[in-house]
């Protein structure tokens, strides 16, 4: 996980992370080494719908 740039844990959550890609964010859950991509949204919308 340390090799992924722009990966940040979402505050107040246990397994939720995001990756910044320009004006978009990739929302994901990382558990036991497995990554599940949940949402790809504009930065103003990601926190409304994820987590």
C-alpha distance matrix in Angstrom:
0.0 3.8 5.3 5.7 8.8 10.6 8.0 10.1 11.2 14.7 17.3 19.3 17.1 15.3 12.7 13.0 10.8 12.0 11.5 14.7 16.6 20.0 22.0 19.9 16.9 14.8 14.6 12.5 12.3 9.5 11.5 11.6 8.6 10.6 10.0 13.4 14.4 17.2 18.6 19.0 21.5 23.1 21.9 25.1 24.8 21.2 21.9 25.2 23.8 20.2 19.6
3.8 0.0 3.8 5.6 7.5 9.8 8.2 10.2 11.9 15.7 17.8 20.3 18.7 17.2 15.1 15.3 12.7 13.4 12.4 14.9 16.9 19.9 22.2 20.7 18.0 16.5 16.8 15.3 15.4 12.8 14.9 14.9 12.2 14.3 13.7 16.9 17.5 20.1 21.1 20.9 23.1 24.1 22.5 25.8 26.0 22.6 23.2 26.7 25.8 22.3 21.7
5.3 3.8 0.0 3.8 6.2 9.6 9.0 12.0 14.3 17.8 20.4 23.1 21.3 20.0 17.5 17.2 14.2 14.1 12.2 14.3 15.5 18.6 21.3 19.8 17.6 16.1 17.1 15.9 16.6 14.3 16.7 16.7 13.4 15.0 14.0 17.1 17.2 20.2 20.9 20.3 22.6 23.6 22.4 26.0 26.2 23.0 24.2 27.6 26.5 23.3 23.1
5.7 5.6 3.8 0.0 3.8 6.6 5.9 9.5 12.1 15.2 18.2 21.0 19.2 18.4 15.7 14.7 11.4 10.7 8.5 10.7 11.9 15.2 17.7 16.1 13.8 12.4 13.6 12.8 14.2 12.6 15.6 16.4 13.3 14.0 12.1 14.7 14.2 17.0 17.3 16.6 18.8 19.8 18.8 22.4 22.5 19.3 20.7 24.1 23.0 19.9 20.0
8.8 7.5 6.2 3.8 0.0 3.8 5.5 8.8 12.2 15.0 17.7 21.0 19.8 19.6 17.3 15.7 12.1 10.5 7.7 8.7 10.0 12.7 15.4 14.5 12.8 12.4 14.1 14.2 16.1 15.2 18.4 19.6 16.7 17.3 15.1 17.2 16.0 18.3 17.9 16.5 18.1 18.4 17.0 20.6 21.3 18.5 19.9 23.4 22.8 20.0 20.5
10.6 9.8 9.6 6.6 3.8 0.0 3.8 6.2 10.0 12.1 14.9 18.3 17.5 17.9 16.0 13.8 10.0 7.9 5.2 5.6 8.0 10.5 12.7 11.9 9.9 10.3 11.9 12.8 15.0 14.8 18.3 20.2 17.7 18.0 15.3 16.8 15.2 16.8 15.9 14.5 15.5 15.5 13.6 17.1 18.0 15.3 16.4 20.0 19.8 17.2 17.8
8.0 8.2 9.0 5.9 5.5 3.8 0.0 3.8 6.9 9.6 12.6 15.7 14.4 14.4 12.3 10.4 6.7 5.7 4.6 7.2 10.1 13.1 14.7 13.0 10.1 9.3 9.8 9.9 11.6 11.1 14.6 16.5 14.3 14.7 12.1 13.8 12.8 14.5 14.3 13.9 15.3 16.1 14.3 17.6 17.8 14.6 15.3 18.9 18.3 15.2 15.3
10.1 10.2 12.0 9.5 8.8 6.2 3.8 0.0 3.8 6.4 9.0 12.2 11.4 12.0 10.7 8.8 5.5 5.5 6.5 8.5 12.1 14.6 15.4 13.8 10.7 10.5 9.9 10.3 11.4 11.3 14.5 16.8 15.4 16.0 13.6 14.9 14.1 15.0 14.8 14.8 15.7 16.3 13.8 16.6 16.9 13.6 13.5 17.2 17.1 13.8 13.5
11.2 11.9 14.3 12.1 12.2 10.0 6.9 3.8 0.0 3.8 6.2 8.9 7.8 8.3 7.6 6.1 4.3 6.5 9.1 11.5 15.1 17.6 17.8 15.9 12.4 11.8 9.9 9.6 9.7 9.8 12.4 15.0 14.5 15.0 13.1 14.1 14.0 14.3 14.8 15.7 16.6 17.6 15.2 17.4 17.2 13.7 12.7 16.3 16.0 12.4 11.4
14.7 15.7 17.8 15.2 15.0 12.1 9.6 6.4 3.8 0.0 3.8 6.5 6.0 8.2 8.2 5.7 5.3 6.8 10.1 12.0 15.6 17.6 17.0 15.1 11.7 11.6 9.2 9.8 10.1 11.5 14.0 17.1 17.0 17.0 14.8 14.8 14.2 13.6 13.6 14.8 15.0 15.9 13.4 14.9 14.5 11.2 9.5 12.9 13.0 9.7 8.6
17.3 17.8 20.4 18.2 17.7 14.9 12.6 9.0 6.2 3.8 0.0 3.8 5.6 8.3 9.9 8.5 8.9 10.6 13.7 15.1 18.8 20.4 19.7 18.2 15.0 15.3 12.8 13.4 13.1 14.2 16.1 19.0 19.5 19.8 18.0 18.1 17.8 16.9 17.0 18.3 18.1 18.6 15.8 16.6 16.5 13.7 11.1 14.2 15.0 12.0 10.5
19.3 20.3 23.1 21.0 21.0 18.3 15.7 12.2 8.9 6.5 3.8 0.0 3.8 7.0 9.6 9.0 10.8 13.1 16.6 18.3 21.9 23.6 22.6 20.9 17.6 17.5 14.4 14.5 13.5 14.7 15.9 18.9 20.0 20.2 18.8 18.7 18.8 17.5 18.1 20.0 19.9 20.8 18.2 18.6 17.9 15.2 12.3 14.6 15.1 12.3 10.1
17.1 18.7 21.3 19.2 19.8 17.5 14.4 11.4 7.8 6.0 5.6 3.8 0.0 3.8 6.1 5.9 8.6 11.5 15.2 17.5 20.9 23.2 22.4 20.1 16.5 15.6 12.3 11.6 10.0 11.3 12.3 15.4 16.7 16.6 15.4 15.2 15.8 14.7 15.8 18.2 18.7 20.2 18.2 19.0 17.8 14.6 12.3 14.6 14.1 10.8 8.3
15.3 17.2 20.0 18.4 19.6 17.9 14.4 12.0 8.3 8.2 8.3 7.0 3.8 0.0 3.8 6.1 9.0 12.6 15.9 18.8 22.1 24.8 24.4 21.9 18.2 16.6 13.3 11.6 9.0 9.2 9.3 12.1 13.7 14.2 13.7 14.1 15.5 15.1 17.0 19.5 20.7 22.6 20.8 22.0 20.7 17.2 15.4 17.7 16.8 13.2 10.6
12.7 15.1 17.5 15.7 17.3 16.0 12.3 10.7 7.6 8.2 9.9 9.6 6.1 3.8 0.0 3.8 6.6 10.4 13.5 16.8 19.8 22.8 22.7 19.9 16.1 13.9 10.8 8.3 5.4 5.5 6.3 9.6 10.7 10.7 9.9 10.4 12.0 12.2 14.4 16.9 18.6 20.9 19.5 21.2 19.7 16.0 15.0 17.4 15.8 12.1 9.8
13.0 15.3 17.2 14.7 15.7 13.8 10.4 8.8 6.1 5.7 8.5 9.0 5.9 6.1 3.8 0.0 3.8 7.1 10.6 13.7 16.6 19.5 19.1 16.2 12.5 10.6 7.3 5.8 4.6 6.5 8.9 12.5 12.7 12.0 10.0 9.7 10.1 9.7 11.3 13.5 14.9 17.1 15.7 17.5 15.9 12.2 11.5 14.1 12.6 8.8 7.0
10.8 12.7 14.2 11.4 12.1 10.0 6.7 5.5 4.3 5.3 8.9 10.8 8.6 9.0 6.6 3.8 0.0 3.8 7.0 10.2 13.3 16.2 16.3 13.6 9.9 8.3 6.0 5.3 6.1 7.2 10.6 13.7 12.8 12.3 9.7 10.1 9.7 10.1 10.8 12.0 13.5 15.3 13.7 16.1 15.2 11.4 11.4 14.6 13.4 9.8 9.1
12.0 13.4 14.1 10.7 10.5 7.9 5.7 5.5 6.5 6.8 10.6 13.1 11.5 12.6 10.4 7.1 3.8 0.0 3.8 6.6 9.6 12.4 12.5 10.0 6.3 5.3 4.6 6.1 8.6 10.1 13.8 16.8 15.4 14.5 11.3 11.3 9.5 9.9 9.3 9.5 10.7 12.0 10.5 13.3 12.8 9.2 10.1 13.5 12.6 9.5 10.0
11.5 12.4 12.2 8.5 7.7 5.2 4.6 6.5 9.1 10.1 13.7 16.6 15.2 15.9 13.5 10.6 7.0 3.8 0.0 3.8 6.4 9.7 10.8 8.5 5.6 5.1 6.8 8.3 11.3 12.2 16.0 18.5 16.4 15.6 12.3 12.7 10.5 11.7 10.6 9.5 10.9 11.7 10.5 14.0 14.0 10.9 12.6 15.9 15.2 12.6 13.5
14.7 14.9 14.3 10.7 8.7 5.6 7.2 8.5 11.5 12.0 15.1 18.3 17.5 18.8 16.8 13.7 10.2 6.6 3.8 0.0 3.8 6.2 7.5 6.3 4.8 6.7 9.2 11.6 14.8 15.9 19.7 22.3 20.1 19.3 15.9 16.1 13.5 14.2 12.2 10.0 10.3 9.9 8.3 12.0 13.0 10.7 12.7 15.9 15.8 13.9 15.4
16.6 16.9 15.5 11.9 10.0 8.0 10.1 12.1 15.1 15.6 18.8 21.9 20.9 22.1 19.8 16.6 13.3 9.6 6.4 3.8 0.0 3.8 6.1 5.2 5.9 7.6 11.0 13.5 17.0 18.2 22.0 24.4 21.9 20.8 17.3 17.2 14.2 15.1 12.7 9.7 10.1 9.5 9.2 12.9 13.9 12.2 14.9 17.6 17.3 16.0 17.8
20.0 19.9 18.6 15.2 12.7 10.5 13.1 14.6 17.6 17.6 20.4 23.6 23.2 24.8 22.8 19.5 16.2 12.4 9.7 6.2 3.8 0.0 3.8 5.5 7.8 10.6 13.8 16.7 20.2 21.7 25.5 28.0 25.6 24.5 21.0 20.7 17.5 17.9 15.1 11.8 11.0 9.1 8.7 12.0 13.8 13.1 15.7 18.2 18.5 17.7 19.9
22.0 22.2 21.3 17.7 15.4 12.7 14.7 15.4 17.8 17.0 19.7 22.6 22.4 24.4 22.7 19.1 16.3 12.5 10.8 7.5 6.1 3.8 0.0 3.8 7.0 10.4 13.2 16.6 20.2 22.2 25.9 28.8 26.8 25.4 21.7 20.9 17.5 17.1 13.8 10.6 8.7 5.9 5.6 8.5 10.4 10.5 13.2 15.2 15.9 15.7 18.2
19.9 20.7 19.8 16.1 14.5 11.9 13.0 13.8 15.9 15.1 18.2 20.9 20.1 21.9 19.9 16.2 13.6 10.0 8.5 6.3 5.2 5.5 3.8 0.0 3.8 6.9 9.8 13.2 16.8 19.0 22.7 25.7 23.8 22.1 18.4 17.3 13.8 13.4 10.1 6.8 5.5 4.3 5.0 8.5 9.0 8.1 11.4 13.4 13.3 12.8 15.3
16.9 18.0 17.6 13.8 12.8 9.9 10.1 10.7 12.4 11.7 15.0 17.6 16.5 18.2 16.1 12.5 9.9 6.3 5.6 4.8 5.9 7.8 7.0 3.8 0.0 3.8 6.3 9.6 13.2 15.4 19.1 22.2 20.4 18.9 15.2 14.2 11.0 10.7 7.9 5.7 5.6 6.2 5.7 9.2 9.0 6.6 9.4 12.0 11.5 10.1 12.2
14.8 16.5 16.1 12.4 12.4 10.3 9.3 10.5 11.8 11.6 15.3 17.5 15.6 16.6 13.9 10.6 8.3 5.3 5.1 6.7 7.6 10.6 10.4 6.9 3.8 0.0 3.8 6.5 10.2 12.4 16.0 19.0 17.2 15.4 11.6 10.5 7.3 7.6 5.7 4.5 6.8 9.0 9.2 12.3 11.2 8.1 10.8 13.2 11.6 9.6 11.3
14.6 16.8 17.1 13.6 14.1 11.9 9.8 9.9 9.9 9.2 12.8 14.4 12.3 13.3 10.8 7.3 6.0 4.6 6.8 9.2 11.0 13.8 13.2 9.8 6.3 3.8 0.0 3.8 7.2 10.1 13.5 16.8 15.7 13.8 10.3 8.8 6.3 5.6 4.9 6.3 8.1 10.7 10.5 12.9 11.1 7.5 9.1 11.5 9.5 6.7 7.8
12.5 15.3 15.9 12.8 14.2 12.8 9.9 10.3 9.6 9.8 13.4 14.5 11.6 11.6 8.3 5.8 5.3 6.1 8.3 11.6 13.5 16.7 16.6 13.2 9.6 6.5 3.8 0.0 3.8 6.5 9.9 13.2 12.2 10.1 6.7 5.5 4.5 5.2 6.9 9.0 11.6 14.5 14.2 16.6 14.7 11.0 12.1 14.4 12.0 8.8 8.7
12.3 15.4 16.6 14.2 16.1 15.0 11.6 11.4 9.7 10.1 13.1 13.5 10.0 9.0 5.4 4.6 6.1 8.6 11.3 14.8 17.0 20.2 20.2 16.8 13.2 10.2 7.2 3.8 0.0 3.8 6.5 10.1 9.9 8.1 5.9 5.2 6.7 7.3 10.0 12.6 15.1 17.9 17.4 19.5 17.5 13.8 14.1 16.2 13.7 10.3 9.0
9.5 12.8 14.3 12.6 15.2 14.8 11.1 11.3 9.8 11.5 14.2 14.7 11.3 9.2 5.5 6.5 7.2 10.1 12.2 15.9 18.2 21.7 22.2 19.0 15.4 12.4 10.1 6.5 3.8 0.0 3.8 6.8 6.3 5.6 4.6 6.4 8.8 10.5 13.3 15.4 18.1 20.7 20.0 22.4 20.8 17.0 17.2 19.7 17.4 13.9 12.5
11.5 14.9 16.7 15.6 18.4 18.3 14.6 14.5 12.4 14.0 16.1 15.9 12.3 9.3 6.3 8.9 10.6 13.8 16.0 19.7 22.0 25.5 25.9 22.7 19.1 16.0 13.5 9.9 6.5 3.8 0.0 3.8 5.4 5.4 6.8 8.4 11.6 13.1 16.3 18.8 21.5 24.2 23.6 25.7 23.9 20.1 20.0 22.2 19.8 16.3 14.5
11.6 14.9 16.7 16.4 19.6 20.2 16.5 16.8 15.0 17.1 19.0 18.9 15.4 12.1 9.6 12.5 13.7 16.8 18.5 22.3 24.4 28.0 28.8 25.7 22.2 19.0 16.8 13.2 10.1 6.8 3.8 0.0 3.8 5.6 8.5 11.0 14.4 16.4 19.6 21.9 24.8 27.5 26.9 29.2 27.5 23.7 23.7 25.9 23.6 20.1 18.2
8.6 12.2 13.4 13.3 16.7 17.7 14.3 15.4 14.5 17.0 19.5 20.0 16.7 13.7 10.7 12.7 12.8 15.4 16.4 20.1 21.9 25.6 26.8 23.8 20.4 17.2 15.7 12.2 9.9 6.3 5.4 3.8 0.0 3.8 6.6 9.9 13.0 15.6 18.6 20.4 23.4 26.1 25.5 28.3 26.8 23.0 23.5 26.0 23.6 20.1 18.8
10.6 14.3 15.0 14.0 17.3 18.0 14.7 16.0 15.0 17.0 19.8 20.2 16.6 14.2 10.7 12.0 12.3 14.5 15.6 19.3 20.8 24.5 25.4 22.1 18.9 15.4 13.8 10.1 8.1 5.6 5.4 5.6 3.8 0.0 3.8 6.6 10.0 12.7 15.8 17.9 21.1 24.1 24.0 26.7 24.8 21.2 22.0 24.1 21.4 18.2 17.0
10.0 13.7 14.0 12.1 15.1 15.3 12.1 13.6 13.1 14.8 18.0 18.8 15.4 13.7 9.9 10.0 9.7 11.3 12.3 15.9 17.3 21.0 21.7 18.4 15.2 11.6 10.3 6.7 5.9 4.6 6.8 8.5 6.6 3.8 0.0 3.8 6.4 9.4 12.3 14.1 17.4 20.4 20.4 23.1 21.3 17.7 18.9 21.0 18.3 15.2 14.6
13.4 16.9 17.1 14.7 17.2 16.8 13.8 14.9 14.1 14.8 18.1 18.7 15.2 14.1 10.4 9.7 10.1 11.3 12.7 16.1 17.2 20.7 20.9 17.3 14.2 10.5 8.8 5.5 5.2 6.4 8.4 11.0 9.9 6.6 3.8 0.0 3.8 6.2 9.5 12.0 15.3 18.6 19.1 21.5 19.1 15.7 17.1 18.7 15.6 12.9 12.5
14.4 17.5 17.2 14.2 16.0 15.2 12.8 14.1 14.0 14.2 17.8 18.8 15.8 15.5 12.0 10.1 9.7 9.5 10.5 13.5 14.2 17.5 17.5 13.8 11.0 7.3 6.3 4.5 6.7 8.8 11.6 14.4 13.0 10.0 6.4 3.8 0.0 3.8 6.2 8.2 11.7 15.0 15.9 18.4 16.1 12.9 14.8 16.4 13.4 11.1 11.6
17.2 20.1 20.2 17.0 18.3 16.8 14.5 15.0 14.3 13.6 16.9 17.5 14.7 15.1 12.2 9.7 10.1 9.9 11.7 14.2 15.1 17.9 17.1 13.4 10.7 7.6 5.6 5.2 7.3 10.5 13.1 16.4 15.6 12.7 9.4 6.2 3.8 0.0 3.8 7.2 9.9 13.5 14.5 16.3 13.5 10.5 12.3 13.3 10.0 8.1 8.8
18.6 21.1 20.9 17.3 17.9 15.9 14.3 14.8 14.8 13.6 17.0 18.1 15.8 17.0 14.4 11.3 10.8 9.3 10.6 12.2 12.7 15.1 13.8 10.1 7.9 5.7 4.9 6.9 10.0 13.3 16.3 19.6 18.6 15.8 12.3 9.5 6.2 3.8 0.0 3.8 6.2 9.8 11.2 13.0 10.2 7.6 10.3 11.1 8.2 7.2 9.1
19.0 20.9 20.3 16.6 16.5 14.5 13.9 14.8 15.7 14.8 18.3 20.0 18.2 19.5 16.9 13.5 12.0 9.5 9.5 10.0 9.7 11.8 10.6 6.8 5.7 4.5 6.3 9.0 12.6 15.4 18.8 21.9 20.4 17.9 14.1 12.0 8.2 7.2 3.8 0.0 3.8 7.2 9.2 11.5 9.5 7.5 11.0 12.2 10.1 9.6 11.9
21.5 23.1 22.6 18.8 18.1 15.5 15.3 15.7 16.6 15.0 18.1 19.9 18.7 20.7 18.6 14.9 13.5 10.7 10.9 10.3 10.1 11.0 8.7 5.5 5.6 6.8 8.1 11.6 15.1 18.1 21.5 24.8 23.4 21.1 17.4 15.3 11.7 9.9 6.2 3.8 0.0 3.8 6.3 8.1 6.1 5.3 9.1 9.9 8.8 9.2 12.1
23.1 24.1 23.6 19.8 18.4 15.5 16.1 16.3 17.6 15.9 18.6 20.8 20.2 22.6 20.9 17.1 15.3 12.0 11.7 9.9 9.5 9.1 5.9 4.3 6.2 9.0 10.7 14.5 17.9 20.7 24.2 27.5 26.1 24.1 20.4 18.6 15.0 13.5 9.8 7.2 3.8 0.0 3.8 5.5 5.4 6.2 9.5 10.5 10.7 11.5 14.3
21.9 22.5 22.4 18.8 17.0 13.6 14.3 13.8 15.2 13.4 15.8 18.2 18.2 20.8 19.5 15.7 13.7 10.5 10.5 8.3 9.2 8.7 5.6 5.0 5.7 9.2 10.5 14.2 17.4 20.0 23.6 26.9 25.5 24.0 20.4 19.1 15.9 14.5 11.2 9.2 6.3 3.8 0.0 3.8 5.5 5.5 7.8 9.8 10.9 11.0 13.5
25.1 25.8 26.0 22.4 20.6 17.1 17.6 16.6 17.4 14.9 16.6 18.6 19.0 22.0 21.2 17.5 16.1 13.3 14.0 12.0 12.9 12.0 8.5 8.5 9.2 12.3 12.9 16.6 19.5 22.4 25.7 29.2 28.3 26.7 23.1 21.5 18.4 16.3 13.0 11.5 8.1 5.5 3.8 0.0 3.8 6.1 7.2 8.0 10.2 11.3 13.9
24.8 26.0 26.2 22.5 21.3 18.0 17.8 16.9 17.2 14.5 16.5 17.9 17.8 20.7 19.7 15.9 15.2 12.8 14.0 13.0 13.9 13.8 10.4 9.0 9.0 11.2 11.1 14.7 17.5 20.8 23.9 27.5 26.8 24.8 21.3 19.1 16.1 13.5 10.2 9.5 6.1 5.4 5.5 3.8 0.0 3.8 5.7 5.4 6.8 8.5 11.3
21.2 22.6 23.0 19.3 18.5 15.3 14.6 13.6 13.7 11.2 13.7 15.2 14.6 17.2 16.0 12.2 11.4 9.2 10.9 10.7 12.2 13.1 10.5 8.1 6.6 8.1 7.5 11.0 13.8 17.0 20.1 23.7 23.0 21.2 17.7 15.7 12.9 10.5 7.6 7.5 5.3 6.2 5.5 6.1 3.8 0.0 3.8 5.5 5.6 5.6 8.4
21.9 23.2 24.2 20.7 19.9 16.4 15.3 13.5 12.7 9.5 11.1 12.3 12.3 15.4 15.0 11.5 11.4 10.1 12.6 12.7 14.9 15.7 13.2 11.4 9.4 10.8 9.1 12.1 14.1 17.2 20.0 23.7 23.5 22.0 18.9 17.1 14.8 12.3 10.3 11.0 9.1 9.5 7.8 7.2 5.7 3.8 0.0 3.8 5.5 5.1 7.0
25.2 26.7 27.6 24.1 23.4 20.0 18.9 17.2 16.3 12.9 14.2 14.6 14.6 17.7 17.4 14.1 14.6 13.5 15.9 15.9 17.6 18.2 15.2 13.4 12.0 13.2 11.5 14.4 16.2 19.7 22.2 25.9 26.0 24.1 21.0 18.7 16.4 13.3 11.1 12.2 9.9 10.5 9.8 8.0 5.4 5.5 3.8 0.0 3.8 6.0 8.0
23.8 25.8 26.5 23.0 22.8 19.8 18.3 17.1 16.0 13.0 15.0 15.1 14.1 16.8 15.8 12.6 13.4 12.6 15.2 15.8 17.3 18.5 15.9 13.3 11.5 11.6 9.5 12.0 13.7 17.4 19.8 23.6 23.6 21.4 18.3 15.6 13.4 10.0 8.2 10.1 8.8 10.7 10.9 10.2 6.8 5.6 5.5 3.8 0.0 3.8 6.2
20.2 22.3 23.3 19.9 20.0 17.2 15.2 13.8 12.4 9.7 12.0 12.3 10.8 13.2 12.1 8.8 9.8 9.5 12.6 13.9 16.0 17.7 15.7 12.8 10.1 9.6 6.7 8.8 10.3 13.9 16.3 20.1 20.1 18.2 15.2 12.9 11.1 8.1 7.2 9.6 9.2 11.5 11.0 11.3 8.5 5.6 5.1 6.0 3.8 0.0 3.0
19.6 21.7 23.1 20.0 20.5 17.8 15.3 13.5 11.4 8.6 10.5 10.1 8.3 10.6 9.8 7.0 9.1 10.0 13.5 15.4 17.8 19.9 18.2 15.3 12.2 11.3 7.8 8.7 9.0 12.5 14.5 18.2 18.8 17.0 14.6 12.5 11.6 8.8 9.1 11.9 12.1 14.3 13.5 13.9 11.3 8.4 7.0 8.0 6.2 3.0 0.0
